Amino acid sequence: MARKPATTTPEPPEETGAASPRTSLSRAAGMNIVSSSHLVSVRSPELSEFEFGLNTAYNAYSRWVVRCMGAAGVRDLTFLDVLVLHHVNHRGRAKRLADICFVLNVEDTHLVTYALKKLTGLGLVTGERVGKEATYATTQAGADACARYREIREQCLTSNFTEGSEENVEIGELARLLRVLTGLYEQAARSATSL
């Protein structure tokens, strides 16, 4: 009777201090708070954690903006509608469509055009033709709505912050980092378009 050769279980590789990419990936996915573990990269697991935080912060911020404007007396506006209204009101100067889209980083001008039509219909914004282009400014009702929004924002949101605090310094640093990451995402989006 022939004996079967003994089977051996391969020994795990020796620890060399450098984890394999798979080990690093599972370690990274387990340690970071992410919504899509399959997207976590060993190059920057923190980026996936940041994206999850950005998603949840964006949704919370969107809700806040719409509800704050509702509390200010203007209901049925979308998140973008409110952003457009505030930017049109910014510094009390009329704005062109292209400028609004540029500052808000909105690629689809139709979305901003629709928001402007809606705000004009509500009497919050007015449009005026200057040559071939239209410029937009807030009406008195629009400026008043923005002022009420600010009062509610001060009462409900910024009252949680202390002037000159370390927390405010960190928020300023986070804002700088967001601008840097915006540029990286823009560059990556252009690269993806050419694939």
C-alpha beads as a LAMMPS data file, in Angstrom:
LAMMPS data file: protein, C-alpha beads

195 atoms
194 bonds

1 atom types
1 bond types

-500.0 500.0 xlo xhi
-500.0 500.0 ylo yhi
-500.0 500.0 zlo zhi

Masses

1 110.0

Atoms # bond

1 1 1 0.000 0.000 0.000
2 1 1 1.529 3.252 -1.105
3 1 1 1.725 5.990 1.448
4 1 1 0.494 9.419 0.546
5 1 1 3.178 12.022 0.784
6 1 1 2.754 14.204 3.832
7 1 1 1.225 17.561 3.101
8 1 1 2.622 20.527 4.843
9 1 1 0.996 23.814 5.510
10 1 1 3.213 26.581 4.231
11 1 1 4.683 28.668 6.980
12 1 1 3.516 32.273 7.059
13 1 1 6.141 34.641 5.746
14 1 1 8.441 36.086 8.339
15 1 1 7.624 39.504 9.679
16 1 1 9.955 41.922 7.971
17 1 1 8.418 45.090 9.281
18 1 1 6.810 45.866 5.918
19 1 1 3.245 44.653 5.618
20 1 1 1.961 43.272 2.358
21 1 1 -0.396 45.553 0.443
22 1 1 -3.326 43.248 1.258
23 1 1 -2.510 43.290 4.974
24 1 1 -2.068 47.050 4.915
25 1 1 -5.340 47.432 3.059
26 1 1 -7.324 45.341 5.505
27 1 1 -5.598 47.060 8.407
28 1 1 -6.366 50.447 6.887
29 1 1 -9.988 49.554 6.158
30 1 1 -10.422 48.314 9.716
31 1 1 -8.875 51.339 11.402
32 1 1 -10.414 54.118 9.343
33 1 1 -14.065 55.095 9.332
34 1 1 -15.124 54.647 5.713
35 1 1 -18.317 53.937 3.784
36 1 1 -16.676 52.015 0.918
37 1 1 -13.874 49.745 2.112
38 1 1 -13.227 48.542 -1.439
39 1 1 -11.998 52.044 -2.353
40 1 1 -9.437 52.313 0.451
41 1 1 -5.925 52.706 -0.956
42 1 1 -2.715 51.823 0.869
43 1 1 -1.324 55.087 -0.517
44 1 1 -3.804 57.105 1.544
45 1 1 -6.436 55.300 3.608
46 1 1 -6.989 58.673 5.257
47 1 1 -8.400 59.986 1.967
48 1 1 -11.229 57.438 2.130
49 1 1 -11.904 58.470 5.709
50 1 1 -11.906 62.117 4.637
51 1 1 -14.332 61.365 1.774
52 1 1 -16.714 59.658 4.176
53 1 1 -16.505 62.660 6.501
54 1 1 -17.005 64.993 3.536
55 1 1 -20.112 63.089 2.425
56 1 1 -21.727 63.167 5.846
57 1 1 -20.707 66.793 6.444
58 1 1 -22.056 67.794 3.013
59 1 1 -25.428 66.195 3.759
60 1 1 -25.627 67.773 7.210
61 1 1 -24.568 71.160 5.792
62 1 1 -27.155 70.912 2.980
63 1 1 -29.928 70.187 5.499
64 1 1 -28.778 73.044 7.713
65 1 1 -28.680 75.592 4.873
66 1 1 -32.182 74.716 3.632
67 1 1 -33.705 74.643 7.125
68 1 1 -32.014 77.855 8.178
69 1 1 -33.424 79.640 5.124
70 1 1 -36.816 78.082 5.905
71 1 1 -36.589 79.479 9.439
72 1 1 -35.720 82.837 7.877
73 1 1 -39.107 82.721 6.134
74 1 1 -38.162 81.461 2.666
75 1 1 -39.251 77.883 2.171
76 1 1 -39.070 75.472 -0.768
77 1 1 -35.551 76.439 -1.814
78 1 1 -32.944 73.810 -2.612
79 1 1 -29.423 73.859 -1.260
80 1 1 -28.118 75.353 -4.524
81 1 1 -30.910 77.972 -4.574
82 1 1 -29.798 79.218 -1.156
83 1 1 -26.111 79.275 -2.133
84 1 1 -26.932 81.240 -5.293
85 1 1 -29.030 83.744 -3.315
86 1 1 -26.237 84.321 -0.799
87 1 1 -23.620 84.749 -3.500
88 1 1 -25.773 87.145 -5.514
89 1 1 -26.185 89.153 -2.299
90 1 1 -22.420 89.014 -1.584
91 1 1 -20.944 92.527 -1.212
92 1 1 -24.084 94.096 -2.689
93 1 1 -22.765 93.960 -6.270
94 1 1 -24.521 92.532 -9.322
95 1 1 -23.123 89.204 -10.565
96 1 1 -22.930 87.539 -13.983
97 1 1 -24.009 83.919 -14.452
98 1 1 -20.444 82.859 -15.320
99 1 1 -19.107 84.473 -12.130
100 1 1 -21.719 82.754 -9.954
101 1 1 -20.902 79.368 -11.494
102 1 1 -17.163 79.964 -11.094
103 1 1 -17.299 80.962 -7.425
104 1 1 -19.692 78.154 -6.473
105 1 1 -17.710 75.681 -8.639
106 1 1 -20.828 74.588 -10.540
107 1 1 -20.019 73.216 -13.971
108 1 1 -23.605 72.934 -15.237
109 1 1 -24.775 76.505 -15.887
110 1 1 -28.345 75.263 -16.395
111 1 1 -28.590 74.455 -12.678
112 1 1 -27.639 78.006 -11.700
113 1 1 -29.865 79.487 -14.441
114 1 1 -32.799 77.510 -13.041
115 1 1 -32.005 78.691 -9.498
116 1 1 -31.842 82.312 -10.680
117 1 1 -35.222 81.983 -12.444
118 1 1 -36.737 80.491 -9.305
119 1 1 -35.284 83.244 -7.086
120 1 1 -36.451 85.901 -9.553
121 1 1 -39.954 84.389 -9.533
122 1 1 -39.986 84.599 -5.731
123 1 1 -38.980 88.260 -5.883
124 1 1 -35.633 87.656 -4.153
125 1 1 -33.406 88.376 -7.167
126 1 1 -33.690 90.650 -10.151
127 1 1 -31.938 90.370 -13.501
128 1 1 -30.789 93.173 -15.769
129 1 1 -29.357 93.048 -19.283
130 1 1 -25.970 94.694 -19.719
131 1 1 -24.975 94.356 -23.360
132 1 1 -25.192 90.688 -24.268
133 1 1 -25.050 89.462 -20.684
134 1 1 -27.445 89.563 -17.794
135 1 1 -26.387 90.521 -14.289
136 1 1 -28.233 89.563 -11.138
137 1 1 -28.704 91.365 -7.843
138 1 1 -30.810 90.761 -4.763
139 1 1 -33.995 92.723 -4.274
140 1 1 -34.739 94.239 -0.879
141 1 1 -36.704 91.071 -0.041
142 1 1 -33.672 88.949 -1.010
143 1 1 -31.290 91.061 1.067
144 1 1 -33.707 90.884 4.022
145 1 1 -33.906 87.090 3.720
146 1 1 -30.093 86.886 3.790
147 1 1 -29.995 89.145 6.858
148 1 1 -32.558 86.964 8.681
149 1 1 -30.555 83.879 7.694
150 1 1 -27.470 85.448 9.267
151 1 1 -29.339 86.166 12.524
152 1 1 -30.538 82.562 12.762
153 1 1 -27.055 81.294 11.869
154 1 1 -25.563 83.385 14.689
155 1 1 -28.175 82.119 17.119
156 1 1 -28.156 78.413 16.211
157 1 1 -24.707 77.688 14.796
158 1 1 -21.941 80.190 15.471
159 1 1 -22.989 80.608 19.103
160 1 1 -21.207 77.257 19.600
161 1 1 -17.831 78.840 18.780
162 1 1 -15.565 81.125 20.790
163 1 1 -13.786 84.013 19.097
164 1 1 -10.034 83.425 18.776
165 1 1 -10.256 79.805 19.944
166 1 1 -7.960 76.984 18.871
167 1 1 -11.006 75.348 17.311
168 1 1 -11.401 78.310 14.948
169 1 1 -7.718 78.056 13.993
170 1 1 -8.268 74.383 13.144
171 1 1 -11.336 75.267 11.062
172 1 1 -9.243 77.777 9.132
173 1 1 -6.606 75.104 8.472
174 1 1 -9.312 72.680 7.394
175 1 1 -10.666 75.297 4.948
176 1 1 -7.172 75.653 3.461
177 1 1 -6.856 71.886 3.124
178 1 1 -10.271 71.697 1.436
179 1 1 -9.113 74.223 -1.171
180 1 1 -6.014 72.090 -1.843
181 1 1 -8.090 68.915 -2.135
182 1 1 -10.568 70.684 -4.426
183 1 1 -7.701 71.306 -6.853
184 1 1 -6.633 67.650 -6.644
185 1 1 -10.177 66.419 -7.298
186 1 1 -10.523 68.853 -10.234
187 1 1 -7.271 67.576 -11.735
188 1 1 -8.320 63.944 -11.206
189 1 1 -11.703 64.653 -12.837
190 1 1 -9.978 66.063 -15.925
191 1 1 -7.679 63.011 -16.054
192 1 1 -10.629 60.634 -15.748
193 1 1 -12.412 62.404 -18.618
194 1 1 -9.503 61.648 -20.948
195 1 1 -9.368 57.903 -20.126

Bonds

1 1 1 2
2 1 2 3
3 1 3 4
4 1 4 5
5 1 5 6
6 1 6 7
7 1 7 8
8 1 8 9
9 1 9 10
10 1 10 11
11 1 11 12
12 1 12 13
13 1 13 14
14 1 14 15
15 1 15 16
16 1 16 17
17 1 17 18
18 1 18 19
19 1 19 20
20 1 20 21
21 1 21 22
22 1 22 23
23 1 23 24
24 1 24 25
25 1 25 26
26 1 26 27
27 1 27 28
28 1 28 29
29 1 29 30
30 1 30 31
31 1 31 32
32 1 32 33
33 1 33 34
34 1 34 35
35 1 35 36
36 1 36 37
37 1 37 38
38 1 38 39
39 1 39 40
40 1 40 41
41 1 41 42
42 1 42 43
43 1 43 44
44 1 44 45
45 1 45 46
46 1 46 47
47 1 47 48
48 1 48 49
49 1 49 50
50 1 50 51
51 1 51 52
52 1 52 53
53 1 53 54
54 1 54 55
55 1 55 56
56 1 56 57
57 1 57 58
58 1 58 59
59 1 59 60
60 1 60 61
61 1 61 62
62 1 62 63
63 1 63 64
64 1 64 65
65 1 65 66
66 1 66 67
67 1 67 68
68 1 68 69
69 1 69 70
70 1 70 71
71 1 71 72
72 1 72 73
73 1 73 74
74 1 74 75
75 1 75 76
76 1 76 77
77 1 77 78
78 1 78 79
79 1 79 80
80 1 80 81
81 1 81 82
82 1 82 83
83 1 83 84
84 1 84 85
85 1 85 86
86 1 86 87
87 1 87 88
88 1 88 89
89 1 89 90
90 1 90 91
91 1 91 92
92 1 92 93
93 1 93 94
94 1 94 95
95 1 95 96
96 1 96 97
97 1 97 98
98 1 98 99
99 1 99 100
100 1 100 101
101 1 101 102
102 1 102 103
103 1 103 104
104 1 104 105
105 1 105 106
106 1 106 107
107 1 107 108
108 1 108 109
109 1 109 110
110 1 110 111
111 1 111 112
112 1 112 113
113 1 113 114
114 1 114 115
115 1 115 116
116 1 116 117
117 1 117 118
118 1 118 119
119 1 119 120
120 1 120 121
121 1 121 122
122 1 122 123
123 1 123 124
124 1 124 125
125 1 125 126
126 1 126 127
127 1 127 128
128 1 128 129
129 1 129 130
130 1 130 131
131 1 131 132
132 1 132 133
133 1 133 134
134 1 134 135
135 1 135 136
136 1 136 137
137 1 137 138
138 1 138 139
139 1 139 140
140 1 140 141
141 1 141 142
142 1 142 143
143 1 143 144
144 1 144 145
145 1 145 146
146 1 146 147
147 1 147 148
148 1 148 149
149 1 149 150
150 1 150 151
151 1 151 152
152 1 152 153
153 1 153 154
154 1 154 155
155 1 155 156
156 1 156 157
157 1 157 158
158 1 158 159
159 1 159 160
160 1 160 161
161 1 161 162
162 1 162 163
163 1 163 164
164 1 164 165
165 1 165 166
166 1 166 167
167 1 167 168
168 1 168 169
169 1 169 170
170 1 170 171
171 1 171 172
172 1 172 173
173 1 173 174
174 1 174 175
175 1 175 176
176 1 176 177
177 1 177 178
178 1 178 179
179 1 179 180
180 1 180 181
181 1 181 182
182 1 182 183
183 1 183 184
184 1 184 185
185 1 185 186
186 1 186 187
187 1 187 188
188 1 188 189
189 1 189 190
190 1 190 191
191 1 191 192
192 1 192 193
193 1 193 194
194 1 194 195
